[in-house]
């Protein structure tokens, strides 16, 4: 057994890095909070779905004026979902670095995840603000706030969410950290998320938003449970 003097001469003992919060659990929390906001918002609105920003202006204004509580609850839960998403991005990036990934993927995942979380939080806060003002404010202001909530929570959130997926999927594929089918699925979903940018120009392209959003959430949960804590090989990527 080494004496304290020998240990001191040899320098500090290296310790394995901390794994951080479980990624799969964080993915489940993000998804649960977001879906809870959708479900509760619909229930509190007596089954009336959230209006499309491209729908009839009079019906949109009437929805926000008649269902303030539904909008408030939905916005609050959407804001709440952004917090574990930011933690997911930070934890995934740190884990990729610890697994030996030196390519930009880990940083891209962090940047994309933080942007996605920030835009989701902004959308939730705008919706909350809208719920406070809808009963007394001008219809034009209601439409403006709704469009802002859509822009931030739609393309603003989904497009950088694709970067989070790509930043994990690419090193997951090249370094063998994820099953190949899962990594390729992540890249495919990321591509759809980037194409959702077209939703700002073409109304039909907005259908890409829910497709990319919900498949991305499912992918983040699966990848979170599959991404290892330790790497078998000593090589870096």
Residue frames as a rotation matrix with the C-alpha (Angstrom) as fourth column:
UNK 1
0.578 0.816 0.000 0.00
0.816 -0.578 0.000 0.00
0.000 0.000 -1.000 0.00
UNK 2
-0.111 -0.635 0.764 1.38
0.568 -0.672 -0.476 3.40
0.816 0.381 0.435 -0.94
UNK 3
-0.365 -0.091 -0.926 2.25
0.887 -0.336 -0.317 5.75
-0.283 -0.937 0.204 1.89
UNK 4
0.683 0.650 -0.334 0.74
0.549 -0.758 -0.351 9.24
-0.481 0.057 -0.875 2.07
UNK 5
0.080 -0.740 -0.667 4.13
-0.239 -0.664 0.708 10.66
-0.968 0.103 -0.231 1.06
UNK 6
-0.785 -0.356 0.506 4.25
0.333 0.445 0.831 8.54
-0.522 0.821 -0.231 -2.08
UNK 7
0.065 0.906 0.418 0.68
0.980 0.021 -0.199 9.46
-0.189 0.423 -0.886 -2.94
UNK 8
0.636 0.142 -0.758 1.45
0.200 -0.980 -0.016 13.16
-0.745 -0.141 -0.652 -2.49
UNK 9
-0.376 -0.872 -0.313 4.49
-0.222 -0.243 0.944 12.88
-0.900 0.424 -0.103 -4.76
UNK 10
-0.701 0.135 0.700 2.45
0.628 0.581 0.517 11.14
-0.337 0.803 -0.492 -7.41
UNK 11
-0.909 0.402 0.110 -0.06
-0.299 -0.813 0.499 13.99
0.290 0.421 0.859 -7.50
UNK 12
-0.329 0.869 0.371 -3.81
-0.821 -0.069 -0.567 13.98
-0.467 -0.491 0.735 -6.91
UNK 13
-0.757 0.158 0.634 -5.68
0.249 0.967 0.057 10.75
-0.604 0.200 -0.772 -7.46
UNK 14
-0.832 0.482 -0.273 -7.89
-0.485 -0.396 0.779 10.91
0.268 0.781 0.564 -10.55
UNK 15
-0.586 0.738 0.335 -11.53
0.022 0.429 -0.903 10.26
-0.810 -0.522 -0.268 -9.94
UNK 16
-0.621 0.422 0.661 -14.18
0.783 0.293 0.548 9.32
0.038 0.858 -0.513 -12.47
UNK 17
-0.924 0.304 0.230 -16.32
-0.253 -0.940 0.227 12.23
0.286 0.152 0.946 -13.64
UNK 18
-0.590 0.789 0.171 -19.80
-0.108 0.132 -0.985 12.60
-0.800 -0.599 0.007 -12.30
UNK 19
-0.688 0.361 0.630 -22.54
0.712 0.506 0.487 11.27
-0.143 0.783 -0.605 -14.54
UNK 20
-0.915 0.404 0.008 -24.89
-0.400 -0.908 0.126 14.15
0.059 0.112 0.992 -13.85
UNK 21
-0.155 0.941 0.300 -28.68
-0.678 0.120 -0.725 13.85
-0.719 -0.316 0.619 -13.88
UNK 22
-0.441 0.049 0.896 -30.04
0.420 0.894 0.158 10.80
-0.793 0.446 -0.414 -15.75
UNK 23
-0.911 0.017 -0.412 -30.61
-0.334 -0.616 0.713 11.96
-0.242 0.787 0.567 -19.33
UNK 24
-0.736 0.662 -0.141 -33.49
0.363 0.562 0.743 9.57
0.571 0.496 -0.654 -19.96
UNK 25
-0.191 0.662 -0.725 -35.34
0.959 -0.032 -0.282 10.80
-0.210 -0.749 -0.629 -16.88
UNK 26
-0.574 -0.062 -0.817 -34.80
0.061 -0.998 0.033 14.43
-0.817 -0.031 0.576 -17.90
UNK 27
-0.959 0.223 -0.175 -36.25
-0.194 -0.067 0.979 13.62
0.206 0.973 0.107 -21.32
UNK 28
-0.431 0.838 -0.336 -39.30
0.790 0.530 0.308 12.07
0.436 -0.133 -0.890 -19.68
UNK 29
-0.245 0.321 -0.915 -39.78
0.719 -0.572 -0.394 15.15
-0.650 -0.755 -0.090 -17.48
UNK 30
-0.837 -0.097 -0.539 -39.56
-0.235 -0.825 0.513 17.53
-0.495 0.556 0.668 -20.44
UNK 31
-0.841 0.515 -0.168 -42.06
0.025 0.346 0.938 15.48
0.541 0.784 -0.303 -22.42
UNK 32
-0.354 0.730 -0.584 -44.45
0.920 0.384 -0.077 15.03
0.168 -0.565 -0.808 -19.50
UNK 33
-0.405 0.172 -0.898 -44.55
0.411 -0.843 -0.347 18.74
-0.817 -0.510 0.271 -18.71
UNK 34
-0.893 0.036 -0.449 -45.05
-0.384 -0.583 0.716 19.73
-0.236 0.812 0.534 -22.33
UNK 35
-0.701 0.667 -0.251 -47.82
0.242 0.554 0.797 17.19
0.671 0.498 -0.550 -22.97
UNK 36
-0.365 0.566 -0.739 -49.46
0.908 0.043 -0.416 18.07
-0.204 -0.823 -0.530 -19.65
UNK 37
-0.670 0.081 -0.738 -49.64
-0.037 -0.996 -0.075 21.69
-0.741 -0.023 0.671 -20.82
UNK 38
-0.868 0.352 -0.351 -51.35
-0.393 -0.053 0.918 20.63
0.304 0.935 0.184 -24.05
UNK 39
-0.544 0.678 -0.495 -53.80
0.574 0.730 0.370 18.27
0.612 -0.083 -0.787 -22.35
UNK 40
-0.373 0.396 -0.839 -54.71
0.814 -0.294 -0.501 20.54
-0.444 -0.870 -0.213 -19.46
UNK 41
-0.831 0.040 -0.554 -55.00
-0.215 -0.943 0.254 23.52
-0.512 0.330 0.793 -21.80
UNK 42
-0.774 0.564 -0.290 -57.47
-0.196 0.222 0.955 21.61
0.603 0.796 -0.061 -23.96
UNK 43
-0.396 0.629 -0.669 -59.45
0.831 0.555 0.029 20.30
0.390 -0.545 -0.742 -20.97
UNK 44
-0.476 0.168 -0.863 -59.68
0.582 -0.676 -0.452 23.73
-0.660 -0.717 0.224 -19.36
UNK 45
-0.811 0.193 -0.552 -60.84
-0.487 -0.746 0.454 25.16
-0.324 0.637 0.699 -22.69
UNK 46
0.096 0.928 0.361 -63.74
-0.502 0.358 -0.787 22.69
-0.859 -0.106 0.500 -22.72
UNK 47
0.204 -0.084 0.975 -62.14
0.525 0.850 -0.036 20.63
-0.826 0.520 0.217 -25.47
UNK 48
0.987 0.128 -0.098 -61.52
-0.001 -0.602 -0.798 23.57
-0.161 0.788 -0.594 -27.79
UNK 49
0.401 -0.900 0.171 -58.13
0.915 0.404 -0.023 23.12
-0.049 0.166 0.985 -29.46
UNK 50
-0.025 -0.537 -0.843 -55.50
0.314 -0.805 0.503 25.84
-0.949 -0.252 0.189 -29.35
UNK 51
0.857 0.509 -0.080 -56.06
0.092 -0.304 -0.948 28.05
-0.506 0.805 -0.308 -32.42
UNK 52
0.122 -0.782 0.611 -53.70
0.981 0.188 0.045 28.12
-0.150 0.594 0.790 -35.36
UNK 53
-0.293 -0.277 -0.915 -52.07
0.269 -0.942 0.199 31.52
-0.917 -0.188 0.351 -35.93
UNK 54
-0.992 -0.080 -0.095 -53.23
-0.073 -0.245 0.967 31.24
-0.100 0.966 0.237 -39.55
UNK 55
-0.476 0.878 0.037 -56.91
0.879 0.477 -0.010 30.80
-0.026 0.028 -0.999 -38.63
UNK 56
0.210 0.691 0.692 -59.78
0.591 -0.653 0.473 33.26
0.779 0.310 -0.546 -38.53
UNK 57
-0.685 -0.595 0.420 -58.77
0.097 -0.646 -0.757 36.36
0.722 -0.478 0.501 -36.56
UNK 58
-0.056 0.749 0.660 -62.14
-0.790 -0.437 0.430 36.76
0.611 -0.497 0.616 -34.82
UNK 59
0.798 0.344 -0.495 -62.14
-0.062 0.864 0.500 33.14
0.599 -0.368 0.711 -33.60
UNK 60
-0.101 -0.924 -0.368 -58.57
0.610 0.235 -0.757 33.48
0.786 -0.301 0.540 -32.38
UNK 61
-0.669 -0.115 0.734 -59.34
-0.339 -0.832 -0.439 36.58
0.661 -0.543 0.518 -30.35
UNK 62
0.361 0.895 0.263 -62.48
-0.739 0.103 0.665 34.95
0.568 -0.435 0.699 -28.93
UNK 63
0.522 -0.221 -0.824 -60.50
0.350 0.936 -0.029 31.88
0.778 -0.274 0.566 -27.85
UNK 64
-0.529 -0.833 -0.162 -58.00
0.522 -0.169 -0.836 33.89
0.669 -0.527 0.524 -25.82
UNK 65
-0.570 0.385 0.725 -60.69
-0.602 -0.797 -0.050 36.06
0.559 -0.465 0.687 -24.29
UNK 66
0.472 0.882 0.000 -62.84
-0.696 0.372 0.614 33.09
0.541 -0.290 0.790 -23.29
UNK 67
0.869 -0.175 -0.463 -60.14
0.301 0.930 0.213 30.69
0.393 -0.324 0.860 -22.08
UNK 68
0.485 -0.697 0.528 -57.68
-0.670 -0.684 -0.288 32.72
0.562 -0.214 -0.799 -20.05
UNK 69
0.464 -0.293 0.836 -57.04
-0.714 0.434 0.549 29.97
-0.524 -0.852 -0.008 -17.49
UNK 70
0.863 -0.117 0.492 -56.34
0.320 0.880 -0.351 27.37
-0.391 0.460 0.797 -20.18
UNK 71
0.698 -0.627 0.344 -53.80
0.127 -0.365 -0.922 29.66
0.705 0.688 -0.176 -21.85
UNK 72
0.432 -0.528 0.731 -52.20
-0.852 -0.505 0.138 30.53
0.296 -0.682 -0.668 -18.50
UNK 73
0.604 -0.174 0.778 -51.78
-0.379 0.796 0.472 26.90
-0.701 -0.580 0.415 -17.43
UNK 74
0.873 -0.255 0.415 -50.47
0.482 0.579 -0.658 25.87
-0.072 0.774 0.629 -20.84
UNK 75
0.609 -0.663 0.435 -47.95
-0.187 -0.653 -0.734 28.69
0.771 0.366 -0.522 -20.92
UNK 76
0.465 -0.420 0.779 -46.77
-0.882 -0.145 0.448 27.98
-0.075 -0.896 -0.438 -17.38
UNK 77
0.664 -0.191 0.723 -46.17
-0.025 0.961 0.277 24.29
-0.747 -0.202 0.634 -18.06
UNK 78
0.838 -0.412 0.356 -44.41
0.432 0.106 -0.895 25.09
0.332 0.905 0.267 -21.32
UNK 79
0.477 -0.678 0.560 -42.09
-0.646 -0.702 -0.300 27.44
0.596 -0.218 -0.772 -19.44
UNK 80
0.501 -0.251 0.828 -41.52
-0.707 0.434 0.559 24.73
-0.500 -0.865 0.040 -16.83
UNK 81
0.888 -0.132 0.440 -40.60
0.303 0.888 -0.345 22.19
-0.346 0.440 0.829 -19.53
UNK 82
0.767 -0.615 0.185 -37.82
-0.132 -0.434 -0.891 24.47
0.628 0.659 -0.414 -20.78
UNK 83
0.454 -0.619 0.640 -35.83
-0.889 -0.272 0.368 24.12
-0.054 -0.737 -0.674 -17.55
UNK 84
0.387 -0.350 0.853 -35.16
-0.127 0.896 0.426 20.34
-0.913 -0.273 0.303 -17.67
UNK 85
0.906 -0.101 0.411 -34.51
0.423 0.239 -0.874 20.70
-0.010 0.966 0.259 -21.42
UNK 86
0.637 -0.719 0.278 -31.67
-0.577 -0.684 -0.447 23.13
0.512 0.125 -0.850 -20.70
UNK 87
0.262 -0.524 0.811 -30.33
-0.792 0.363 0.491 20.73
-0.552 -0.771 -0.319 -18.06
UNK 88
0.750 0.053 0.659 -30.55
0.245 0.904 -0.350 17.88
-0.615 0.424 0.665 -20.60
UNK 89
0.895 -0.403 0.192 -28.48
0.083 -0.272 -0.959 19.83
0.439 0.874 -0.210 -23.13
UNK 90
0.384 -0.784 0.488 -25.82
-0.881 -0.469 -0.061 20.75
0.277 -0.406 -0.871 -20.58
UNK 91
0.313 -0.221 0.924 -25.62
-0.556 0.746 0.367 17.20
-0.770 -0.628 0.111 -19.23
UNK 92
0.875 0.042 0.482 -25.48
0.323 0.691 -0.647 15.59
-0.360 0.721 0.591 -22.68
UNK 93
0.767 -0.626 0.140 -22.71
-0.263 -0.507 -0.821 17.95
0.585 0.593 -0.553 -23.79
UNK 94
0.214 -0.700 0.681 -20.67
-0.974 -0.106 0.198 17.28
-0.067 -0.706 -0.705 -20.66
UNK 95
0.499 0.012 0.866 -21.12
-0.221 0.969 0.113 13.53
-0.838 -0.248 0.486 -21.06
UNK 96
0.966 -0.158 0.206 -19.99
0.243 0.273 -0.931 13.59
0.091 0.949 0.302 -24.68
UNK 97
0.465 -0.840 0.281 -16.86
-0.686 -0.542 -0.486 15.46
0.560 0.033 -0.828 -23.65
UNK 98
0.147 -0.384 0.911 -16.23
-0.872 0.385 0.303 12.94
-0.468 -0.839 -0.278 -20.89
UNK 99
0.706 0.176 0.686 -16.66
0.080 0.943 -0.324 10.12
-0.704 0.284 0.651 -23.39
UNK 100
-0.220 -0.953 0.207 -13.80
0.457 0.087 0.885 11.55
-0.862 0.289 0.416 -25.41
UNK 101
0.419 0.421 0.805 -15.70
0.908 -0.180 -0.378 13.49
-0.014 0.889 -0.457 -28.07
UNK 102
-0.321 -0.617 -0.719 -13.53
0.494 -0.757 0.429 16.40
-0.808 -0.218 0.547 -29.22
UNK 103
-0.691 0.188 0.698 -15.43
0.656 -0.244 0.714 17.17
0.305 0.951 0.045 -32.44
UNK 104
-0.895 0.301 0.331 -17.90
-0.339 -0.938 -0.065 20.10
0.291 -0.170 0.942 -32.47
UNK 105
-0.319 0.858 -0.403 -20.88
0.228 0.482 0.846 17.77
0.920 0.178 -0.349 -31.90
UNK 106
-0.253 0.211 -0.944 -20.92
0.959 0.186 -0.216 18.22
0.130 -0.960 -0.249 -28.13
UNK 107
-0.827 -0.100 -0.553 -20.83
0.240 -0.952 -0.187 22.02
-0.508 -0.288 0.812 -28.43
UNK 108
-0.803 0.590 -0.078 -23.49
-0.295 -0.280 0.914 21.99
0.517 0.757 0.399 -31.16
UNK 109
-0.214 0.731 -0.648 -25.72
0.650 0.602 0.465 19.90
0.730 -0.322 -0.603 -28.89
UNK 110
-0.429 0.001 -0.903 -25.24
0.834 -0.382 -0.397 22.38
-0.346 -0.924 0.163 -26.04
UNK 111
-0.945 0.043 -0.325 -25.90
-0.133 -0.956 0.261 25.44
-0.300 0.290 0.909 -28.23
UNK 112
-0.648 0.737 -0.193 -28.95
-0.136 0.138 0.981 23.88
0.750 0.662 0.011 -29.89
UNK 113
-0.213 0.574 -0.791 -30.41
0.820 0.545 0.174 22.65
0.531 -0.611 -0.587 -26.63
UNK 114
-0.581 -0.044 -0.813 -29.98
0.634 -0.650 -0.418 25.96
-0.510 -0.759 0.405 -24.84
UNK 115
-0.939 0.276 -0.205 -31.51
-0.344 -0.755 0.559 27.87
0.000 0.595 0.804 -27.75
UNK 116
-0.462 0.800 -0.383 -34.43
0.167 0.502 0.848 25.42
0.871 0.328 -0.366 -27.90
UNK 117
-0.236 0.341 -0.910 -34.99
0.965 0.195 -0.177 25.78
0.117 -0.920 -0.375 -24.15
UNK 118
-0.811 -0.127 -0.572 -34.74
0.282 -0.940 -0.191 29.57
-0.513 -0.316 0.798 -24.29
UNK 119
-0.834 0.534 -0.136 -37.27
-0.407 -0.430 0.806 29.90
0.372 0.728 0.576 -27.11
UNK 120
-0.287 0.746 -0.601 -39.62
0.528 0.646 0.551 27.44
0.799 -0.159 -0.580 -25.39
UNK 121
-0.414 0.080 -0.907 -39.41
0.870 -0.259 -0.420 29.47
-0.269 -0.962 0.038 -22.20
UNK 122
-0.942 0.051 -0.330 -40.07
-0.122 -0.972 0.199 32.71
-0.311 0.228 0.923 -24.12
UNK 123
-0.635 0.748 -0.193 -43.11
-0.127 0.146 0.981 31.18
0.762 0.647 0.002 -25.81
UNK 124
-0.199 0.547 -0.813 -44.49
0.857 0.499 0.127 30.05
0.475 -0.672 -0.568 -22.46
UNK 125
-0.576 -0.081 -0.813 -43.99
0.622 -0.689 -0.372 33.49
-0.530 -0.720 0.448 -20.92
UNK 126
-0.946 0.288 -0.146 -45.60
-0.314 -0.713 0.627 35.23
0.076 0.639 0.765 -23.90
UNK 127
-0.382 0.843 -0.379 -48.59
0.263 0.492 0.830 32.89
0.886 0.217 -0.409 -23.60
UNK 128
-0.263 0.236 -0.935 -48.81
0.965 0.052 -0.259 33.64
-0.013 -0.970 -0.241 -19.87
UNK 129
-0.856 -0.096 -0.508 -48.72
0.139 -0.989 -0.048 37.36
-0.498 -0.112 0.860 -20.65
UNK 130
-0.808 0.582 -0.093 -51.42
-0.224 -0.157 0.962 36.89
0.545 0.798 0.258 -23.25
UNK 131
-0.249 0.735 -0.631 -53.65
0.724 0.574 0.382 35.18
0.643 -0.362 -0.675 -20.69
UNK 132
-0.425 0.033 -0.904 -53.36
0.786 -0.482 -0.387 38.21
-0.448 -0.876 0.179 -18.42
UNK 133
-0.791 -0.029 -0.611 -54.20
-0.132 -0.967 0.216 40.75
-0.598 0.252 0.761 -21.11
UNK 134
-0.901 0.332 0.280 -56.68
0.399 0.374 0.837 39.02
0.173 0.866 -0.470 -23.39
UNK 135
-0.109 0.958 -0.265 -59.83
0.987 0.072 -0.146 40.13
-0.121 -0.277 -0.953 -21.57
UNK 136
0.495 0.309 -0.812 -59.01
0.445 -0.893 -0.069 43.85
-0.746 -0.328 -0.580 -21.72
UNK 137
-0.395 -0.804 -0.445 -56.54
0.002 -0.485 0.875 44.46
-0.919 0.344 0.193 -24.53
UNK 138
0.133 0.380 -0.915 -56.95
-0.854 -0.426 -0.301 45.32
-0.504 0.821 0.268 -28.20
UNK 139
0.852 0.261 0.454 -57.54
-0.047 0.901 -0.430 42.43
-0.522 0.345 0.780 -30.64
UNK 140
0.769 -0.622 -0.147 -54.50
-0.264 -0.101 -0.959 43.48
0.582 0.777 -0.242 -32.67
UNK 141
-0.046 -0.786 0.616 -52.31
-0.982 -0.078 -0.174 43.10
0.185 -0.613 -0.768 -29.58
UNK 142
0.404 0.270 0.874 -53.76
-0.509 0.860 -0.030 39.63
-0.760 -0.433 0.485 -28.97
UNK 143
0.997 -0.021 0.072 -52.88
0.072 0.529 -0.846 38.60
-0.021 0.849 0.529 -32.52
UNK 144
0.436 -0.894 0.099 -49.38
-0.615 -0.377 -0.692 40.06
0.656 0.241 -0.715 -32.18
UNK 145
-0.077 -0.453 0.888 -48.71
-0.964 0.260 0.049 38.16
-0.253 -0.852 -0.457 -28.95
UNK 146
0.677 0.368 0.637 -50.09
-0.236 0.929 -0.286 34.94
-0.697 0.043 0.716 -30.40
UNK 147
0.915 -0.382 -0.128 -47.85
-0.073 0.156 -0.985 35.22
0.397 0.911 0.114 -33.45
UNK 148
0.103 -0.912 0.398 -44.87
-0.867 -0.278 -0.413 35.85
0.487 -0.303 -0.819 -31.16
UNK 149
0.142 0.029 0.989 -45.77
-0.749 0.657 0.088 32.81
-0.648 -0.753 0.115 -29.07
UNK 150
0.931 0.234 0.279 -46.01
0.002 0.763 -0.647 30.73
-0.365 0.603 0.710 -32.25
UNK 151
0.702 -0.702 -0.115 -42.74
-0.356 -0.207 -0.911 32.00
0.616 0.681 -0.396 -33.72
UNK 152
-0.127 -0.798 0.589 -40.77
-0.960 -0.050 -0.275 31.30
0.249 -0.601 -0.759 -30.54
UNK 153
-0.062 0.168 0.984 -42.48
-0.642 0.748 -0.168 28.06
-0.764 -0.642 0.061 -29.54
UNK 154
0.904 0.385 0.186 -42.77
-0.087 0.592 -0.801 26.77
-0.418 0.708 0.569 -33.11
UNK 155
0.750 -0.657 0.083 -39.82
0.264 0.183 -0.947 27.25
0.607 0.732 0.311 -35.49
UNK 156
0.313 -0.662 0.681 -37.81
-0.716 -0.636 -0.289 29.14
0.624 -0.397 -0.672 -32.85
UNK 157
0.274 -0.144 0.951 -37.90
-0.826 0.472 0.309 26.09
-0.493 -0.870 0.010 -30.58
UNK 158
0.845 0.197 0.497 -38.04
-0.025 0.943 -0.330 23.17
-0.534 0.267 0.802 -33.01
UNK 159
0.832 -0.549 -0.088 -35.22
-0.137 -0.048 -0.989 24.21
0.538 0.835 -0.115 -35.37
UNK 160
-0.067 -0.909 0.412 -32.51
-0.872 -0.148 -0.467 24.46
0.486 -0.390 -0.782 -32.67
UNK 161
0.409 0.250 0.877 -33.98
-0.687 0.717 0.116 21.32
-0.600 -0.650 0.466 -31.07
UNK 162
0.995 -0.074 -0.061 -32.83
0.004 0.667 -0.745 19.59
0.096 0.741 0.665 -34.26
UNK 163
0.268 -0.955 0.124 -29.30
-0.539 -0.255 -0.803 20.83
0.799 0.149 -0.583 -33.56
UNK 164
0.040 -0.188 0.981 -29.44
-0.964 0.252 0.087 19.18
-0.263 -0.950 -0.171 -30.13
UNK 165
0.798 0.317 0.512 -30.36
-0.210 0.944 -0.256 15.88
-0.565 0.096 0.820 -31.75
UNK 166
0.862 -0.497 -0.098 -27.73
-0.006 0.183 -0.983 16.18
0.506 0.848 0.154 -34.48
UNK 167
0.166 -0.847 0.504 -25.05
-0.822 -0.402 -0.404 17.13
0.545 -0.347 -0.763 -31.95
UNK 168
0.068 -0.087 0.994 -25.70
-0.763 0.638 0.108 13.90
-0.643 -0.765 -0.023 -30.06
UNK 169
0.840 0.416 0.349 -26.47
-0.136 0.784 -0.606 11.64
-0.526 0.461 0.715 -33.03
UNK 170
0.747 -0.581 -0.324 -23.37
-0.440 -0.066 -0.896 12.37
0.499 0.812 -0.305 -35.12
UNK 171
-0.321 -0.897 0.305 -20.77
-0.889 0.175 -0.422 11.48
0.326 -0.407 -0.854 -32.46
UNK 172
0.113 0.446 0.888 -23.11
-0.688 0.680 -0.254 8.73
-0.717 -0.582 0.383 -31.29
UNK 173
0.969 0.247 -0.030 -22.86
-0.175 0.591 -0.787 7.23
-0.177 0.768 0.616 -34.77
UNK 174
0.543 -0.814 -0.207 -19.17
-0.462 -0.084 -0.883 7.87
0.701 0.575 -0.421 -35.52
UNK 175
-0.429 -0.749 0.505 -17.91
-0.828 0.101 -0.552 6.80
0.362 -0.655 -0.663 -32.10
UNK 176
-0.396 0.317 -0.862 -20.34
0.079 0.947 0.312 3.94
0.915 0.055 -0.400 -31.66
UNK 177
-0.972 0.025 0.232 -21.90
-0.231 -0.244 -0.942 5.47
0.033 -0.970 0.243 -28.56
UNK 178
-0.133 0.985 0.112 -25.45
-0.718 -0.018 -0.696 4.82
-0.683 -0.174 0.709 -29.76
UNK 179
-0.095 0.202 0.975 -27.05
0.487 0.863 -0.132 2.00
-0.868 0.463 -0.180 -31.75
UNK 180
-0.919 -0.372 0.130 -26.73
0.281 -0.387 0.879 2.80
-0.277 0.844 0.460 -35.43
UNK 181
-0.316 0.876 0.364 -30.49
0.815 0.054 0.577 2.75
0.486 0.479 -0.731 -36.01
UNK 182
0.462 0.495 -0.736 -31.00
0.835 -0.522 0.174 5.25
-0.298 -0.695 -0.655 -33.21
UNK 183
-0.357 -0.681 -0.639 -28.27
0.322 -0.732 0.600 7.58
-0.877 0.008 0.481 -34.43
UNK 184
-0.917 0.045 0.397 -29.61
0.387 -0.144 0.911 7.55
0.099 0.988 0.115 -37.99
UNK 185
0.075 0.997 -0.030 -33.14
0.936 -0.060 0.346 8.15
0.343 -0.055 -0.938 -36.69
UNK 186
0.245 -0.050 -0.968 -31.84
0.650 -0.732 0.203 11.16
-0.719 -0.679 -0.147 -34.77
UNK 187
-0.782 -0.580 -0.229 -30.26
0.187 -0.569 0.801 12.59
-0.594 0.583 0.554 -37.90
UNK 188
-0.634 0.623 0.459 -33.47
0.646 0.101 0.756 12.08
0.425 0.776 -0.466 -39.88
UNK 189
0.385 0.791 -0.475 -35.55
0.923 -0.327 0.203 13.83
0.005 -0.516 -0.856 -37.21
UNK 190
-0.126 -0.529 -0.839 -32.99
0.453 -0.784 0.425 16.63
-0.883 -0.326 0.338 -37.04
UNK 191
-0.928 -0.205 0.310 -33.32
0.360 -0.283 0.889 17.14
-0.094 0.937 0.337 -40.79
UNK 192
-0.093 0.972 0.218 -37.10
0.835 -0.043 0.548 17.43
0.542 0.233 -0.807 -40.48
UNK 193
0.378 0.193 -0.906 -36.64
0.800 -0.560 0.215 19.93
-0.466 -0.806 -0.366 -37.65
UNK 194
-0.605 -0.651 -0.459 -34.40
0.298 -0.719 0.628 22.10
-0.739 0.243 0.629 -39.81
UNK 195
-0.791 0.376 0.483 -36.90
0.502 -0.053 0.863 21.94
0.350 0.925 -0.147 -42.68
UNK 196
0.120 0.886 -0.448 -39.52
0.992 -0.119 0.031 23.28
-0.026 -0.448 -0.894 -40.25
UNK 197
-0.625 -0.389 -0.677 -37.93
0.353 -0.914 0.199 26.69
-0.696 -0.114 0.709 -40.82
UNK 198
-0.907 0.295 0.302 -40.13
0.250 -0.200 0.947 26.79
0.339 0.934 0.108 -43.93
UNK 199
-0.113 0.910 -0.398 -43.11
0.987 0.150 0.061 27.13
0.115 -0.386 -0.915 -41.61
UNK 200
-0.252 -0.045 -0.967 -42.24
0.411 -0.909 -0.065 30.82
-0.876 -0.414 0.247 -41.35
UNK 201
-0.815 -0.120 -0.567 -42.81
-0.415 -0.561 0.716 31.18
-0.405 0.819 0.407 -45.08
UNK 202
-0.560 0.590 -0.582 -45.33
-0.438 0.386 0.812 28.52
0.703 0.710 0.042 -46.07
UNK 203
-0.010 0.652 0.758 -48.35
-1.000 0.001 -0.014 27.58
-0.010 -0.759 0.652 -43.97
UNK 204
0.800 0.349 -0.489 -48.40
-0.392 0.920 0.015 23.90
0.455 0.179 0.872 -45.12
UNK 205
-0.063 -0.924 -0.377 -44.84
-0.010 0.378 -0.926 23.51
0.998 -0.054 -0.033 -43.82
UNK 206
-0.231 0.002 0.973 -46.07
-0.910 -0.354 -0.215 24.15
0.344 -0.935 0.084 -40.26
UNK 207
0.836 0.545 -0.069 -47.19
-0.498 0.805 0.323 20.51
0.231 -0.235 0.944 -40.18
UNK 208
0.213 -0.851 -0.480 -43.51
0.153 0.514 -0.844 19.65
0.965 0.106 0.240 -39.91
UNK 209
-0.269 -0.354 0.896 -43.42
-0.710 -0.555 -0.432 21.30
0.650 -0.753 -0.102 -36.47
UNK 210
0.451 0.439 0.777 -45.43
-0.869 0.414 0.270 18.73
-0.204 -0.797 0.569 -34.47
UNK 211
0.922 -0.173 -0.346 -43.83
0.008 0.903 -0.429 15.86
0.386 0.393 0.834 -36.42
UNK 212
0.014 -0.999 0.049 -40.33
0.051 -0.048 -0.998 17.07
0.999 0.017 0.050 -35.56
UNK 213
-0.135 -0.067 0.989 -41.23
-0.854 -0.498 -0.151 18.10
0.502 -0.865 0.010 -32.00
UNK 214
0.622 0.499 0.604 -42.81
-0.762 0.563 0.320 14.87
-0.180 -0.659 0.730 -30.79
UNK 215
0.869 -0.403 -0.287 -40.40
0.236 0.848 -0.475 12.52
0.435 0.345 0.832 -32.56
UNK 216
-0.040 -0.917 0.398 -37.53
-0.194 -0.383 -0.903 14.59
0.980 -0.114 -0.162 -31.17
UNK 217
0.093 0.135 0.986 -38.86
-0.980 -0.163 0.115 14.26
0.176 -0.977 0.117 -27.63
UNK 218
0.951 0.260 0.166 -39.22
-0.282 0.951 0.124 10.50
-0.126 -0.165 0.978 -28.05
UNK 219
0.580 -0.800 -0.153 -35.68
0.257 0.358 -0.897 10.33
0.773 0.481 0.414 -29.45
UNK 220
-0.099 -0.633 0.768 -34.22
-0.616 -0.567 -0.547 12.35
0.782 -0.527 -0.334 -26.58
UNK 221
0.518 0.335 0.787 -35.78
-0.837 0.387 0.386 9.96
-0.176 -0.859 0.481 -24.07
UNK 222
0.994 -0.107 0.003 -34.45
0.104 0.960 -0.259 6.89
0.025 0.258 0.966 -25.89
UNK 223
0.345 -0.926 0.156 -30.98
0.169 -0.102 -0.980 8.34
0.923 0.364 0.122 -26.49
UNK 224
0.166 -0.251 0.954 -30.84
-0.836 -0.548 0.002 9.52
0.522 -0.798 -0.301 -22.89
UNK 225
0.713 0.136 0.688 -31.18
-0.551 0.715 0.430 5.94
-0.433 -0.685 0.585 -21.65
UNK 226
0.931 -0.323 0.171 -28.84
0.363 0.762 -0.537 4.54
0.043 0.561 0.826 -24.33
UNK 227
0.506 -0.789 0.349 -25.94
-0.308 -0.543 -0.781 7.01
0.806 0.288 -0.518 -24.13
UNK 228
0.431 -0.348 -0.832 -23.28
0.690 0.721 0.056 5.32
0.581 -0.599 0.551 -21.96
UNK 229
0.986 -0.158 -0.046 -21.58
-0.070 -0.655 0.753 6.80
-0.149 -0.739 -0.657 -18.93
UNK 230
0.139 -0.985 0.100 -18.20
-0.386 0.040 0.922 5.29
-0.912 -0.166 -0.374 -19.84
UNK 231
0.604 -0.006 -0.797 -16.55
-0.796 0.041 -0.604 4.58
0.037 0.999 0.020 -23.15
UNK 232
0.904 -0.231 0.361 -15.14
0.157 0.963 0.221 1.17
-0.398 -0.143 0.906 -23.94
UNK 233
0.403 -0.773 0.491 -12.45
0.852 0.121 -0.509 2.47
0.334 0.623 0.707 -26.28
UNK 234
0.115 -0.467 -0.877 -9.83
0.677 -0.609 0.413 5.05
-0.727 -0.641 0.246 -25.47
UNK 235
-0.615 -0.335 0.714 -10.03
0.781 -0.382 0.494 6.71
0.107 0.861 0.497 -28.88
UNK 236
-0.338 0.480 -0.809 -11.45
0.198 -0.804 -0.560 10.17
-0.920 -0.350 0.177 -29.37
UNK 237
-0.102 0.392 0.914 -13.61
0.993 0.095 0.070 11.64
-0.060 0.915 -0.399 -32.08
